[in-house]
């Protein structure tokens, strides 16, 4: 049933329903926030591994892996927030 007699009310330019587009934006924001939180958490783990006492090789391996995954997740977060 058209809203107020306008057959295209609530529709995007390509004919999709505007409400489905809003759901995709909300999901993208939530994923961006999740990736940001996880990325900074892993960077904190890398900092903790670097400051810990113990075997130098193990600290290097854990710290390097945490930095690599943390930077990757933060870059995914930036990409999720940028695409609008």
C-alpha positions in Angstrom: 0.0 0.0 0.0 1.6 3.3 -1.0 2.3 5.8 1.7 0.3 9.0 1.3 -0.5 8.0 -2.3 3.1 8.1 -3.4 4.1 4.8 -4.9 7.8 5.3 -4.3 7.7 6.7 -0.8 10.2 4.8 1.4 12.2 3.5 -1.6 15.8 4.1 -2.6 16.8 5.4 -6.0 17.4 1.9 -7.3 14.0 0.6 -6.1 15.0 -1.1 -2.8 13.2 -0.5 0.4 15.0 2.2 2.5 14.5 0.3 5.7 16.6 -2.6 4.5 19.4 -0.1 3.7 19.2 1.3 7.2 19.7 -2.2 8.7 22.8 -2.7 6.6 24.3 0.6 7.9 23.6 -0.4 11.5 25.2 -3.8 11.0 28.3 -2.2 9.4 28.6 0.2 12.3 28.3 -2.6 14.8 31.0 -4.7 13.0 33.3 -1.6 12.8 32.9 -1.1 16.5 33.6 -4.8 17.2 36.7 -4.8 15.0 37.9 -1.7 16.7 37.5 -3.1 20.2 39.2 -6.4 19.3 42.0 -4.7 17.4 42.9 -2.5 20.4 42.5 -5.5 22.7 45.1 -7.4 20.7 47.4 -4.3 20.6 47.1 -4.3 24.4 48.1 -8.0 24.5 51.1 -7.1 22.3 52.1 -4.4 24.8 51.7 -6.9 27.7 53.8 -9.5 25.9 56.6 -6.9 25.2 56.7 -5.8 28.9 56.5 -9.4 30.4 59.4 -11.3 31.8 60.3 -14.6 30.2 61.7 -16.1 27.1 62.6 -13.4 24.5 61.6 -15.5 21.5 58.2 -16.3 23.0 57.6 -12.6 23.7 58.6 -11.7 20.2 56.3 -14.3 18.6 53.3 -13.5 20.7 53.9 -9.7 20.4 54.4 -9.9 16.6 51.3 -12.0 16.0 49.2 -9.8 18.2 50.4 -6.6 16.5 49.8 -8.0 13.0 46.2 -9.2 13.8 45.5 -6.0 15.8 46.5 -3.7 13.0 44.5 -5.8 10.5 41.4 -5.6 12.7 41.8 -1.9 13.2 42.1 -1.4 9.4 38.9 -3.4 8.9 37.2 -1.2 11.4 38.3 1.9 9.5 37.1 0.5 6.3 33.7 -0.4 7.9 33.2 3.2 9.1 34.5 4.8 5.9 32.1 3.1 3.4 28.8 5.0 3.6 
